[in-house]
Amino acid sequence: MSSGSHETAIDEIVARCNGDIRGALKALLLVNEQLETELAQLHAAVAHGGSTGPKRSVLH
């Protein structure tokens, strides 16, 4: 992702939060927590040689 697209993404996130920077940061932190949880689950599944569940794709 280029610097310009980062700026655009930031502008879009802030706009979705009605200009509330704190709200945008909170939303990003929540999304990051969810992604970290999913990553940990994938690591655990790979470490144990198992799948991620019935017919669930590893990549969304």
C-alpha distance matrix in Angstrom:
0.0 3.8 6.7 8.2 6.1 6.6 10.1 10.6 9.9 12.2 14.7 14.9 15.6 18.2 19.7 20.2 22.0 24.2 22.9 23.8 21.5 23.4 23.2 19.4 19.3 21.9 20.0 16.9 19.3 21.1 18.1 17.2 20.9 21.0 18.1 20.0 23.2 21.9 20.6 24.0 25.8 24.1 24.9 28.4 28.8 27.8 30.0 32.9 32.4 32.3 30.3 28.3 31.0 32.7 30.5 27.4 24.3 22.4 19.1 18.9
3.8 0.0 3.8 5.4 5.2 6.2 8.7 9.9 10.5 12.3 14.3 15.3 16.5 18.4 19.9 21.1 22.8 24.5 22.8 24.0 21.6 23.9 24.1 20.3 20.3 23.3 21.8 18.8 21.3 23.4 20.8 19.9 23.7 24.1 21.4 23.1 26.4 25.4 24.0 27.3 29.3 27.7 28.3 31.9 32.4 31.3 33.4 36.4 36.0 36.0 34.1 32.0 34.8 36.4 34.3 31.1 28.1 26.2 22.9 22.6
6.7 3.8 0.0 3.8 5.5 5.0 6.3 8.7 9.8 10.6 12.4 14.3 15.4 16.6 18.3 20.1 21.4 22.8 20.6 21.8 19.2 21.7 22.3 18.7 18.6 21.9 20.9 18.0 20.5 23.0 20.8 19.9 23.7 24.6 22.3 23.7 27.2 26.7 25.4 28.5 30.7 29.5 30.0 33.5 34.4 33.5 35.3 38.4 38.2 38.2 36.4 34.1 36.8 38.7 36.7 33.4 30.6 28.6 25.5 25.0
8.2 5.4 3.8 0.0 3.8 5.3 5.1 6.3 8.7 9.9 10.7 12.4 14.4 15.5 16.5 18.5 20.3 21.2 19.3 21.1 19.0 21.9 22.2 18.6 19.2 22.5 21.2 18.7 21.7 23.9 21.7 21.4 25.2 25.8 23.7 25.7 28.9 28.2 27.4 30.6 32.5 31.3 32.2 35.6 36.3 35.5 37.7 40.5 40.2 39.9 37.8 35.4 37.9 39.4 37.3 34.1 31.3 29.7 26.4 25.4
6.1 5.2 5.5 3.8 0.0 3.8 5.3 4.9 6.0 8.5 9.7 10.4 12.2 14.2 15.0 16.4 18.5 19.9 18.5 20.1 18.3 20.9 20.6 16.9 17.8 20.7 18.8 16.4 19.6 21.4 18.8 18.8 22.6 22.8 20.7 23.0 26.0 25.1 24.5 27.8 29.5 28.3 29.5 32.8 33.2 32.7 35.0 37.7 37.3 36.8 34.5 32.0 34.3 35.8 33.6 30.4 27.7 26.3 22.9 21.7
6.6 6.2 5.0 5.3 3.8 0.0 3.8 5.4 5.1 6.1 8.6 9.8 10.6 12.3 14.1 15.4 16.8 18.5 16.8 17.8 15.5 17.9 18.0 14.2 14.5 17.7 16.2 13.5 16.5 18.7 16.4 16.1 19.9 20.6 18.6 20.6 23.7 23.3 22.6 25.7 27.7 26.8 27.8 31.0 31.9 31.5 33.4 36.2 36.2 35.8 33.7 31.1 33.5 35.4 33.5 30.1 27.6 25.8 22.7 21.7
10.1 8.7 6.3 5.1 5.3 3.8 0.0 3.8 5.5 5.1 6.1 8.6 10.0 10.6 12.2 14.3 15.5 16.6 14.4 16.0 13.9 16.9 17.2 13.7 14.5 17.9 16.7 14.6 17.7 20.0 18.2 18.3 22.0 22.8 21.4 23.3 26.4 26.2 25.8 28.8 30.8 30.1 31.2 34.3 35.2 35.0 36.9 39.6 39.7 39.2 37.0 34.3 36.5 38.3 36.5 33.1 30.7 29.1 26.0 24.7
10.6 9.9 8.7 6.3 4.9 5.4 3.8 0.0 3.8 5.4 5.1 6.2 8.7 10.0 10.4 12.3 14.4 15.3 13.9 16.0 14.6 17.7 17.2 13.7 15.4 18.3 16.5 14.9 18.4 20.0 18.0 18.7 22.4 22.6 21.3 23.8 26.5 26.0 26.0 29.2 30.7 30.0 31.5 34.5 35.1 35.0 37.3 39.8 39.6 38.8 36.3 33.5 35.5 36.9 34.9 31.6 29.4 28.2 24.9 23.2
9.9 10.5 9.8 8.7 6.0 5.1 5.5 3.8 0.0 3.8 5.4 5.1 6.2 8.7 9.8 10.6 12.6 14.4 13.4 14.8 13.3 15.8 14.9 11.3 12.7 15.4 13.2 11.4 15.0 16.4 14.2 15.1 18.7 18.8 17.6 20.2 22.8 22.3 22.5 25.6 27.1 26.6 28.1 31.0 31.6 31.7 34.0 36.3 36.3 35.4 32.9 30.0 32.0 33.6 31.7 28.3 26.2 25.0 21.8 20.0
12.2 12.3 10.6 9.9 8.5 6.1 5.1 5.4 3.8 0.0 3.8 5.4 5.2 6.2 8.5 9.9 10.8 12.5 10.8 11.8 9.9 12.6 12.3 8.7 10.0 13.1 11.8 10.1 13.5 15.5 14.0 14.7 18.1 18.9 18.2 20.3 23.0 23.1 23.3 26.1 27.9 27.8 29.1 31.8 32.8 33.1 35.0 37.5 37.8 36.9 34.7 31.6 33.7 35.5 33.9 30.4 28.6 27.1 24.2 22.5
14.7 14.3 12.4 10.7 9.7 8.6 6.1 5.1 5.4 3.8 0.0 3.8 5.5 5.3 6.0 8.6 10.0 10.6 8.8 11.0 10.1 13.4 12.9 9.8 12.1 15.0 13.6 12.8 16.3 17.9 16.7 17.9 21.2 21.8 21.3 23.6 26.1 26.1 26.6 29.5 31.1 31.0 32.5 35.2 36.0 36.4 38.4 40.8 41.0 39.9 37.5 34.4 36.1 37.7 36.1 32.7 30.9 29.8 26.8 24.7
14.9 15.3 14.3 12.4 10.4 9.8 8.6 6.2 5.1 5.4 3.8 0.0 3.8 5.5 5.0 6.1 8.7 9.8 9.5 11.6 11.4 14.2 12.7 9.6 12.4 14.6 12.3 12.1 15.8 16.6 15.1 16.9 20.1 20.0 19.7 22.5 24.6 24.3 25.2 28.1 29.3 29.2 31.1 33.7 34.2 34.8 37.1 39.1 39.2 37.8 35.2 32.0 33.5 34.9 33.1 29.8 28.2 27.5 24.4 22.0
15.6 16.5 15.4 14.4 12.2 10.6 10.0 8.7 6.2 5.2 5.5 3.8 0.0 3.8 5.4 5.1 6.5 8.9 8.6 9.5 9.0 11.1 9.4 6.1 8.9 10.8 8.6 8.5 12.2 13.0 11.8 13.8 16.7 16.9 17.0 19.6 21.6 21.7 22.7 25.4 26.7 27.0 28.8 31.1 31.9 32.8 34.8 36.8 37.2 35.8 33.3 30.0 31.5 33.2 31.8 28.3 27.0 26.0 23.3 21.0
18.2 18.4 16.6 15.5 14.2 12.3 10.6 10.0 8.7 6.2 5.3 5.5 3.8 0.0 3.8 5.4 5.1 6.5 5.1 6.3 6.1 9.0 7.9 5.4 8.5 10.8 9.7 10.2 13.4 14.6 14.3 16.0 18.7 19.5 19.9 22.1 24.1 24.7 25.7 28.1 29.6 30.1 31.8 34.0 35.0 35.9 37.8 39.8 40.4 39.1 36.7 33.3 34.8 36.5 35.3 31.8 30.6 29.6 27.0 24.7
19.7 19.9 18.3 16.5 15.0 14.1 12.2 10.4 9.8 8.5 6.0 5.0 5.4 3.8 0.0 3.8 5.2 5.0 5.2 7.9 9.1 12.0 10.3 8.5 12.1 13.8 12.1 13.1 16.5 17.1 16.6 18.8 21.4 21.6 22.1 24.7 26.5 26.7 28.0 30.6 31.7 32.1 34.1 36.3 37.0 38.0 40.0 41.9 42.3 40.7 38.1 34.7 35.9 37.3 35.8 32.6 31.4 30.8 28.1 25.4
20.2 21.1 20.1 18.5 16.4 15.4 14.3 12.3 10.6 9.9 8.6 6.1 5.1 5.4 3.8 0.0 3.8 5.4 7.4 8.7 10.3 12.1 9.4 7.9 11.6 12.3 10.0 11.6 14.9 14.8 14.2 17.0 19.2 19.0 19.8 22.7 24.0 24.1 25.8 28.3 29.1 29.7 31.9 33.9 34.4 35.7 37.8 39.5 39.9 38.0 35.3 31.8 32.8 34.1 32.8 29.6 28.7 28.3 25.8 22.8
22.0 22.8 21.4 20.3 18.5 16.8 15.5 14.4 12.6 10.8 10.0 8.7 6.5 5.1 5.2 3.8 0.0 3.8 5.5 5.4 7.5 8.8 6.0 5.7 9.4 9.9 8.5 10.8 13.5 13.6 14.0 16.6 18.4 18.8 20.1 22.4 23.7 24.4 26.1 28.3 29.3 30.3 32.3 34.0 34.9 36.3 38.2 39.8 40.6 38.8 36.3 32.7 33.8 35.3 34.4 31.1 30.4 29.8 27.5 24.8
24.2 24.5 22.8 21.2 19.9 18.5 16.6 15.3 14.4 12.5 10.6 9.8 8.9 6.5 5.0 5.4 3.8 0.0 3.8 5.5 8.7 10.6 8.6 8.8 12.4 13.2 12.3 14.4 17.1 17.4 17.8 20.3 22.2 22.6 23.8 26.2 27.6 28.2 29.9 32.1 33.1 34.1 36.0 37.8 38.7 40.1 42.0 43.6 44.3 42.5 40.0 36.4 37.4 38.7 37.7 34.4 33.8 33.3 30.9 28.1
22.9 22.8 20.6 19.3 18.5 16.8 14.4 13.9 13.4 10.8 8.8 9.5 8.6 5.1 5.2 7.4 5.5 3.8 0.0 3.8 6.1 9.0 8.3 8.0 11.1 12.8 12.6 14.1 16.6 17.7 18.2 20.1 22.3 23.2 24.1 26.2 28.0 28.8 30.0 32.2 33.7 34.5 36.1 38.1 39.3 40.4 42.1 44.1 44.9 43.3 41.0 37.5 38.8 40.4 39.3 36.0 35.0 34.2 31.7 29.2
23.8 24.0 21.8 21.1 20.1 17.8 16.0 16.0 14.8 11.8 11.0 11.6 9.5 6.3 7.9 8.7 5.4 5.5 3.8 0.0 3.8 5.5 5.1 6.2 8.7 9.9 10.6 12.4 14.3 15.4 16.6 18.3 20.1 21.3 22.6 24.3 26.0 27.3 28.5 30.3 31.9 33.1 34.6 36.3 37.7 39.0 40.5 42.4 43.5 42.0 39.8 36.3 37.6 39.5 38.7 35.3 34.5 33.5 31.4 29.0
21.5 21.6 19.2 19.0 18.3 15.5 13.9 14.6 13.3 9.9 10.1 11.4 9.0 6.1 9.1 10.3 7.5 8.7 6.1 3.8 0.0 3.8 5.4 5.0 6.2 8.6 9.8 10.5 12.3 14.2 15.3 16.3 18.3 20.1 21.0 22.3 24.4 25.8 26.6 28.4 30.3 31.4 32.5 34.5 36.1 37.2 38.5 40.6 41.7 40.5 38.6 35.2 36.8 39.0 38.3 34.7 33.7 32.2 30.1 28.1
23.4 23.9 21.7 21.9 20.9 17.9 16.9 17.7 15.8 12.6 13.4 14.2 11.1 9.0 12.0 12.1 8.8 10.6 9.0 5.5 3.8 0.0 3.8 5.4 5.1 6.1 8.6 9.8 10.5 12.3 14.2 15.1 16.4 18.5 19.9 20.8 22.6 24.5 25.5 26.8 28.7 30.2 31.2 32.9 34.7 36.0 37.0 39.0 40.5 39.2 37.4 34.0 35.6 37.9 37.5 33.9 33.3 31.7 30.0 28.1
23.2 24.1 22.3 22.2 20.6 18.0 17.2 17.2 14.9 12.3 12.9 12.7 9.4 7.9 10.3 9.4 6.0 8.6 8.3 5.1 5.4 3.8 0.0 3.8 5.4 5.0 6.1 8.6 9.8 10.6 12.3 14.1 15.3 16.7 18.4 19.9 21.2 22.8 24.3 25.8 27.3 28.8 30.2 31.7 33.2 34.8 36.1 37.8 39.1 37.5 35.5 31.9 33.3 35.3 34.9 31.4 30.9 29.7 28.0 25.8
19.4 20.3 18.7 18.6 16.9 14.2 13.7 13.7 11.3 8.7 9.8 9.6 6.1 5.4 8.5 7.9 5.7 8.8 8.0 6.2 5.0 5.4 3.8 0.0 3.8 5.4 5.1 6.2 8.6 9.9 10.6 12.2 14.3 15.5 16.5 18.3 20.1 21.3 22.4 24.3 25.9 27.0 28.4 30.3 31.7 32.9 34.4 36.3 37.4 36.0 33.9 30.4 32.0 34.0 33.3 29.7 28.8 27.5 25.5 23.4
19.3 20.3 18.6 19.2 17.8 14.5 14.5 15.4 12.7 10.0 12.1 12.4 8.9 8.5 12.1 11.6 9.4 12.4 11.1 8.7 6.2 5.1 5.4 3.8 0.0 3.8 5.4 5.1 6.1 8.6 9.9 10.3 12.2 14.3 15.2 16.2 18.3 20.0 20.7 22.3 24.3 25.5 26.5 28.4 30.1 31.2 32.4 34.5 35.8 34.7 32.9 29.6 31.4 33.8 33.4 29.7 28.8 27.0 25.3 23.6
21.9 23.3 21.9 22.5 20.7 17.7 17.9 18.3 15.4 13.1 15.0 14.6 10.8 10.8 13.8 12.3 9.9 13.2 12.8 9.9 8.6 6.1 5.0 5.4 3.8 0.0 3.8 5.4 5.1 6.2 8.7 9.8 10.6 12.5 14.3 15.2 16.6 18.6 19.9 21.1 22.8 24.5 25.6 27.1 28.8 30.4 31.4 33.2 34.7 33.3 31.5 28.0 29.6 32.0 31.9 28.3 27.8 26.3 24.9 23.1
20.0 21.8 20.9 21.2 18.8 16.2 16.7 16.5 13.2 11.8 13.6 12.3 8.6 9.7 12.1 10.0 8.5 12.3 12.6 10.6 9.8 8.6 6.1 5.1 5.4 3.8 0.0 3.8 5.5 5.2 6.3 8.6 10.0 10.8 12.4 14.3 15.5 16.8 18.4 20.1 21.4 22.8 24.4 26.0 27.3 28.8 30.3 32.0 33.1 31.5 29.4 25.9 27.3 29.4 29.0 25.4 24.9 23.7 22.1 19.9
16.9 18.8 18.0 18.7 16.4 13.5 14.6 14.9 11.4 10.1 12.8 12.1 8.5 10.2 13.1 11.6 10.8 14.4 14.1 12.4 10.5 9.8 8.6 6.2 5.1 5.4 3.8 0.0 3.8 5.4 5.1 6.0 8.6 9.9 10.5 12.1 14.2 15.3 16.2 18.2 20.0 20.9 22.2 24.2 25.6 26.7 28.2 30.2 31.3 30.0 28.1 24.7 26.6 29.0 28.4 24.7 23.7 22.0 20.3 18.6
19.3 21.3 20.5 21.7 19.6 16.5 17.7 18.4 15.0 13.5 16.3 15.8 12.2 13.4 16.5 14.9 13.5 17.1 16.6 14.3 12.3 10.5 9.8 8.6 6.1 5.1 5.5 3.8 0.0 3.8 5.5 5.0 6.2 8.7 9.8 10.4 12.3 14.3 15.1 16.3 18.4 19.9 20.8 22.4 24.3 25.6 26.6 28.6 30.0 28.9 27.3 24.0 26.0 28.7 28.6 24.9 24.2 22.2 21.0 19.8
21.1 23.4 23.0 23.9 21.4 18.7 20.0 20.0 16.4 15.5 17.9 16.6 13.0 14.6 17.1 14.8 13.6 17.4 17.7 15.4 14.2 12.3 10.6 9.9 8.6 6.2 5.2 5.4 3.8 0.0 3.8 5.4 5.1 6.3 8.7 9.9 10.7 12.5 14.3 15.4 16.8 18.6 20.0 21.3 22.8 24.6 25.8 27.3 28.7 27.2 25.4 21.9 23.5 26.0 26.0 22.4 22.2 20.6 19.7 18.1
18.1 20.8 20.8 21.7 18.8 16.4 18.2 18.0 14.2 14.0 16.7 15.1 11.8 14.3 16.6 14.2 14.0 17.8 18.2 16.6 15.3 14.2 12.3 10.6 9.9 8.7 6.3 5.1 5.5 3.8 0.0 3.8 5.5 5.1 6.2 8.6 9.9 10.7 12.3 14.3 15.5 16.6 18.4 20.1 21.2 22.6 24.3 25.9 26.9 25.4 23.3 19.9 21.6 24.0 23.6 19.9 19.2 17.6 16.3 14.6
17.2 19.9 19.9 21.4 18.8 16.1 18.3 18.7 15.1 14.7 17.9 16.9 13.8 16.0 18.8 17.0 16.6 20.3 20.1 18.3 16.3 15.1 14.1 12.2 10.3 9.8 8.6 6.0 5.0 5.4 3.8 0.0 3.8 5.4 5.1 6.1 8.6 9.9 10.4 12.2 14.2 15.2 16.3 18.3 19.9 20.9 22.2 24.3 25.5 24.4 22.8 19.6 21.9 24.7 24.4 20.7 19.7 17.4 16.3 15.5
20.9 23.7 23.7 25.2 22.6 19.9 22.0 22.4 18.7 18.1 21.2 20.1 16.7 18.7 21.4 19.2 18.4 22.2 22.3 20.1 18.3 16.4 15.3 14.3 12.2 10.6 10.0 8.6 6.2 5.1 5.5 3.8 0.0 3.8 5.5 5.1 6.2 8.7 9.8 10.5 12.4 14.3 15.3 16.5 18.4 20.0 20.9 22.7 24.3 23.0 21.7 18.4 20.5 23.5 23.9 20.2 19.8 17.6 17.3 16.6
21.0 24.1 24.6 25.8 22.8 20.6 22.8 22.6 18.8 18.9 21.8 20.0 16.9 19.5 21.6 19.0 18.8 22.6 23.2 21.3 20.1 18.5 16.7 15.5 14.3 12.5 10.8 9.9 8.7 6.3 5.1 5.4 3.8 0.0 3.8 5.4 5.1 6.3 8.6 9.9 10.7 12.4 14.3 15.4 16.6 18.5 19.9 21.3 22.5 20.8 19.1 15.6 17.4 20.1 20.3 16.7 16.5 14.7 14.5 13.4
18.1 21.4 22.3 23.7 20.7 18.6 21.4 21.3 17.6 18.2 21.3 19.7 17.0 19.9 22.1 19.8 20.1 23.8 24.1 22.6 21.0 19.9 18.4 16.5 15.2 14.3 12.4 10.5 9.8 8.7 6.2 5.1 5.5 3.8 0.0 3.8 5.4 5.1 6.1 8.6 9.8 10.5 12.2 14.2 15.2 16.4 18.1 20.0 20.8 19.6 17.8 14.6 17.1 19.9 19.6 15.8 14.9 12.5 11.9 11.5
20.0 23.1 23.7 25.7 23.0 20.6 23.3 23.8 20.2 20.3 23.6 22.5 19.6 22.1 24.7 22.7 22.4 26.2 26.2 24.3 22.3 20.8 19.9 18.3 16.2 15.2 14.3 12.1 10.4 9.9 8.6 6.1 5.1 5.4 3.8 0.0 3.8 5.5 5.0 6.1 8.6 9.8 10.4 12.2 14.2 15.3 16.2 18.3 19.8 19.0 17.9 15.1 17.8 21.0 21.3 17.7 16.9 14.0 14.1 14.5
23.2 26.4 27.2 28.9 26.0 23.7 26.4 26.5 22.8 23.0 26.1 24.6 21.6 24.1 26.5 24.0 23.7 27.6 28.0 26.0 24.4 22.6 21.2 20.1 18.3 16.6 15.5 14.2 12.3 10.7 9.9 8.6 6.2 5.1 5.4 3.8 0.0 3.8 5.4 5.1 6.2 8.7 9.9 10.6 12.4 14.3 15.3 16.6 18.3 16.9 15.8 12.8 15.1 18.4 19.2 15.7 15.7 13.3 14.2 14.4
21.9 25.4 26.7 28.2 25.1 23.3 26.2 26.0 22.3 23.1 26.1 24.3 21.7 24.7 26.7 24.1 24.4 28.2 28.8 27.3 25.8 24.5 22.8 21.3 20.0 18.6 16.8 15.3 14.3 12.5 10.7 9.9 8.7 6.3 5.1 5.5 3.8 0.0 3.8 5.4 5.1 6.2 8.6 9.9 10.5 12.3 14.1 15.4 16.3 14.8 13.1 9.9 12.4 15.6 15.9 12.3 12.0 9.6 10.5 10.9
20.6 24.0 25.4 27.4 24.5 22.6 25.8 26.0 22.5 23.3 26.6 25.2 22.7 25.7 28.0 25.8 26.1 29.9 30.0 28.5 26.6 25.5 24.3 22.4 20.7 19.9 18.4 16.2 15.1 14.3 12.3 10.4 9.8 8.6 6.1 5.0 5.4 3.8 0.0 3.8 5.4 5.1 6.1 8.6 9.8 10.6 12.1 14.2 15.1 14.5 13.4 11.0 14.2 17.5 17.6 14.2 13.1 9.8 10.6 12.1
24.0 27.3 28.5 30.6 27.8 25.7 28.8 29.2 25.6 26.1 29.5 28.1 25.4 28.1 30.6 28.3 28.3 32.1 32.2 30.3 28.4 26.8 25.8 24.3 22.3 21.1 20.1 18.2 16.3 15.4 14.3 12.2 10.5 9.9 8.6 6.1 5.1 5.4 3.8 0.0 3.8 5.4 5.1 6.1 8.6 9.9 10.4 12.3 14.1 13.6 13.3 11.2 14.3 18.0 18.9 15.7 15.3 12.2 13.8 15.3
25.8 29.3 30.7 32.5 29.5 27.7 30.8 30.7 27.1 27.9 31.1 29.3 26.7 29.6 31.7 29.1 29.3 33.1 33.7 31.9 30.3 28.7 27.3 25.9 24.3 22.8 21.4 20.0 18.4 16.8 15.5 14.2 12.4 10.7 9.8 8.6 6.2 5.1 5.4 3.8 0.0 3.8 5.5 5.1 6.1 8.6 9.8 10.7 12.1 10.7 10.1 7.7 10.6 14.3 15.5 12.5 12.8 10.1 12.5 13.9
24.1 27.7 29.5 31.3 28.3 26.8 30.1 30.0 26.6 27.8 31.0 29.2 27.0 30.1 32.1 29.7 30.3 34.1 34.5 33.1 31.4 30.2 28.8 27.0 25.5 24.5 22.8 20.9 19.9 18.6 16.6 15.2 14.3 12.4 10.5 9.8 8.7 6.2 5.1 5.4 3.8 0.0 3.8 5.4 5.0 6.1 8.5 9.9 10.4 9.4 8.5 6.8 10.4 13.8 14.3 11.4 10.7 7.4 9.9 12.2
24.9 28.3 30.0 32.2 29.5 27.8 31.2 31.5 28.1 29.1 32.5 31.1 28.8 31.8 34.1 31.9 32.3 36.0 36.1 34.6 32.5 31.2 30.2 28.4 26.5 25.6 24.4 22.2 20.8 20.0 18.4 16.3 15.3 14.3 12.2 10.4 9.9 8.6 6.1 5.1 5.5 3.8 0.0 3.8 5.5 5.2 6.0 8.6 9.8 10.2 10.5 9.8 13.4 16.9 17.6 15.0 14.1 10.7 12.9 15.5
28.4 31.9 33.5 35.6 32.8 31.0 34.3 34.5 31.0 31.8 35.2 33.7 31.1 34.0 36.3 33.9 34.0 37.8 38.1 36.3 34.5 32.9 31.7 30.3 28.4 27.1 26.0 24.2 22.4 21.3 20.1 18.3 16.5 15.4 14.2 12.2 10.6 9.9 8.6 6.1 5.1 5.4 3.8 0.0 3.8 5.5 5.0 6.2 8.5 8.4 9.6 9.1 12.2 15.8 17.4 15.1 15.2 12.3 15.2 17.5
28.8 32.4 34.4 36.3 33.2 31.9 35.2 35.1 31.6 32.8 36.0 34.2 31.9 35.0 37.0 34.4 34.9 38.7 39.3 37.7 36.1 34.7 33.2 31.7 30.1 28.8 27.3 25.6 24.3 22.8 21.2 19.9 18.4 16.6 15.2 14.2 12.4 10.5 9.8 8.6 6.1 5.0 5.5 3.8 0.0 3.8 5.5 5.3 6.0 5.0 5.8 6.1 9.2 12.6 14.0 12.2 12.4 10.0 13.4 15.9
27.8 31.3 33.5 35.5 32.7 31.5 35.0 35.0 31.7 33.1 36.4 34.8 32.8 35.9 38.0 35.7 36.3 40.1 40.4 39.0 37.2 36.0 34.8 32.9 31.2 30.4 28.8 26.7 25.6 24.6 22.6 20.9 20.0 18.5 16.4 15.3 14.3 12.3 10.6 9.9 8.6 6.1 5.2 5.5 3.8 0.0 3.8 5.4 4.9 6.1 7.4 8.6 12.0 14.9 15.7 14.0 13.3 10.4 13.4 16.5
30.0 33.4 35.3 37.7 35.0 33.4 36.9 37.3 34.0 35.0 38.4 37.1 34.8 37.8 40.0 37.8 38.2 42.0 42.1 40.5 38.5 37.0 36.1 34.4 32.4 31.4 30.3 28.2 26.6 25.8 24.3 22.2 20.9 19.9 18.1 16.2 15.3 14.1 12.1 10.4 9.8 8.5 6.0 5.0 5.5 3.8 0.0 3.8 5.6 7.8 10.2 11.4 14.5 17.6 18.9 17.3 16.9 14.0 16.9 19.9
32.9 36.4 38.4 40.5 37.7 36.2 39.6 39.8 36.3 37.5 40.8 39.1 36.8 39.8 41.9 39.5 39.8 43.6 44.1 42.4 40.6 39.0 37.8 36.3 34.5 33.2 32.0 30.2 28.6 27.3 25.9 24.3 22.7 21.3 20.0 18.3 16.6 15.4 14.2 12.3 10.7 9.9 8.6 6.2 5.3 5.4 3.8 0.0 3.8 5.4 8.7 10.5 12.9 15.8 17.7 16.6 16.9 14.7 18.1 20.9
32.4 36.0 38.2 40.2 37.3 36.2 39.7 39.6 36.3 37.8 41.0 39.2 37.2 40.4 42.3 39.9 40.6 44.3 44.9 43.5 41.7 40.5 39.1 37.4 35.8 34.7 33.1 31.3 30.0 28.7 26.9 25.5 24.3 22.5 20.8 19.8 18.3 16.3 15.1 14.1 12.1 10.4 9.8 8.5 6.0 4.9 5.6 3.8 0.0 3.8 6.9 9.8 12.1 14.4 15.7 15.2 15.2 13.3 16.7 19.7
32.3 36.0 38.2 39.9 36.8 35.8 39.2 38.8 35.4 36.9 39.9 37.8 35.8 39.1 40.7 38.0 38.8 42.5 43.3 42.0 40.5 39.2 37.5 36.0 34.7 33.3 31.5 30.0 28.9 27.2 25.4 24.4 23.0 20.8 19.6 19.0 16.9 14.8 14.5 13.6 10.7 9.4 10.2 8.4 5.0 6.1 7.8 5.4 3.8 0.0 3.7 6.8 8.4 10.8 12.5 12.1 12.8 11.6 15.3 17.8
30.3 34.1 36.4 37.8 34.5 33.7 37.0 36.3 32.9 34.7 37.5 35.2 33.3 36.7 38.1 35.3 36.3 40.0 41.0 39.8 38.6 37.4 35.5 33.9 32.9 31.5 29.4 28.1 27.3 25.4 23.3 22.8 21.7 19.1 17.8 17.9 15.8 13.1 13.4 13.3 10.1 8.5 10.5 9.6 5.8 7.4 10.2 8.7 6.9 3.7 0.0 3.8 5.5 7.7 9.0 8.4 9.2 8.5 12.3 14.5
28.3 32.0 34.1 35.4 32.0 31.1 34.3 33.5 30.0 31.6 34.4 32.0 30.0 33.3 34.7 31.8 32.7 36.4 37.5 36.3 35.2 34.0 31.9 30.4 29.6 28.0 25.9 24.7 24.0 21.9 19.9 19.6 18.4 15.6 14.6 15.1 12.8 9.9 11.0 11.2 7.7 6.8 9.8 9.1 6.1 8.6 11.4 10.5 9.8 6.8 3.8 0.0 3.8 7.1 8.3 6.3 7.6 6.8 10.4 12.0
31.0 34.8 36.8 37.9 34.3 33.5 36.5 35.5 32.0 33.7 36.1 33.5 31.5 34.8 35.9 32.8 33.8 37.4 38.8 37.6 36.8 35.6 33.3 32.0 31.4 29.6 27.3 26.6 26.0 23.5 21.6 21.9 20.5 17.4 17.1 17.8 15.1 12.4 14.2 14.3 10.6 10.4 13.4 12.2 9.2 12.0 14.5 12.9 12.1 8.4 5.5 3.8 0.0 3.8 6.3 5.6 8.4 9.2 12.6 13.4
32.7 36.4 38.7 39.4 35.8 35.4 38.3 36.9 33.6 35.5 37.7 34.9 33.2 36.5 37.3 34.1 35.3 38.7 40.4 39.5 39.0 37.9 35.3 34.0 33.8 32.0 29.4 29.0 28.7 26.0 24.0 24.7 23.5 20.1 19.9 21.0 18.4 15.6 17.5 18.0 14.3 13.8 16.9 15.8 12.6 14.9 17.6 15.8 14.4 10.8 7.7 7.1 3.8 0.0 3.8 5.5 8.8 10.9 13.8 14.2
30.5 34.3 36.7 37.3 33.6 33.5 36.5 34.9 31.7 33.9 36.1 33.1 31.8 35.3 35.8 32.8 34.4 37.7 39.3 38.7 38.3 37.5 34.9 33.3 33.4 31.9 29.0 28.4 28.6 26.0 23.6 24.4 23.9 20.3 19.6 21.3 19.2 15.9 17.6 18.9 15.5 14.3 17.6 17.4 14.0 15.7 18.9 17.7 15.7 12.5 9.0 8.3 6.3 3.8 0.0 3.8 6.3 9.4 11.6 11.9
27.4 31.1 33.4 34.1 30.4 30.1 33.1 31.6 28.3 30.4 32.7 29.8 28.3 31.8 32.6 29.6 31.1 34.4 36.0 35.3 34.7 33.9 31.4 29.7 29.7 28.3 25.4 24.7 24.9 22.4 19.9 20.7 20.2 16.7 15.8 17.7 15.7 12.3 14.2 15.7 12.5 11.4 15.0 15.1 12.2 14.0 17.3 16.6 15.2 12.1 8.4 6.3 5.6 5.5 3.8 0.0 3.8 6.4 8.6 8.7
24.3 28.1 30.6 31.3 27.7 27.6 30.7 29.4 26.2 28.6 30.9 28.2 27.0 30.6 31.4 28.7 30.4 33.8 35.0 34.5 33.7 33.3 30.9 28.8 28.8 27.8 24.9 23.7 24.2 22.2 19.2 19.7 19.8 16.5 14.9 16.9 15.7 12.0 13.1 15.3 12.8 10.7 14.1 15.2 12.4 13.3 16.9 16.9 15.2 12.8 9.2 7.6 8.4 8.8 6.3 3.8 0.0 3.8 5.3 6.3
22.4 26.2 28.6 29.7 26.3 25.8 29.1 28.2 25.0 27.1 29.8 27.5 26.0 29.6 30.8 28.3 29.8 33.3 34.2 33.5 32.2 31.7 29.7 27.5 27.0 26.3 23.7 22.0 22.2 20.6 17.6 17.4 17.6 14.7 12.5 14.0 13.3 9.6 9.8 12.2 10.1 7.4 10.7 12.3 10.0 10.4 14.0 14.7 13.3 11.6 8.5 6.8 9.2 10.9 9.4 6.4 3.8 0.0 3.8 6.5
19.1 22.9 25.5 26.4 22.9 22.7 26.0 24.9 21.8 24.2 26.8 24.4 23.3 27.0 28.1 25.8 27.5 30.9 31.7 31.4 30.1 30.0 28.0 25.5 25.3 24.9 22.1 20.3 21.0 19.7 16.3 16.3 17.3 14.5 11.9 14.1 14.2 10.5 10.6 13.8 12.5 9.9 12.9 15.2 13.4 13.4 16.9 18.1 16.7 15.3 12.3 10.4 12.6 13.8 11.6 8.6 5.3 3.8 0.0 3.8
18.9 22.6 25.0 25.4 21.7 21.7 24.7 23.2 20.0 22.5 24.7 22.0 21.0 24.7 25.4 22.8 24.8 28.1 29.2 29.0 28.1 28.1 25.8 23.4 23.6 23.1 19.9 18.6 19.8 18.1 14.6 15.5 16.6 13.4 11.5 14.5 14.4 10.9 12.1 15.3 13.9 12.2 15.5 17.5 15.9 16.5 19.9 20.9 19.7 17.8 14.5 12.0 13.4 14.2 11.9 8.7 6.3 6.5 3.8 0.0
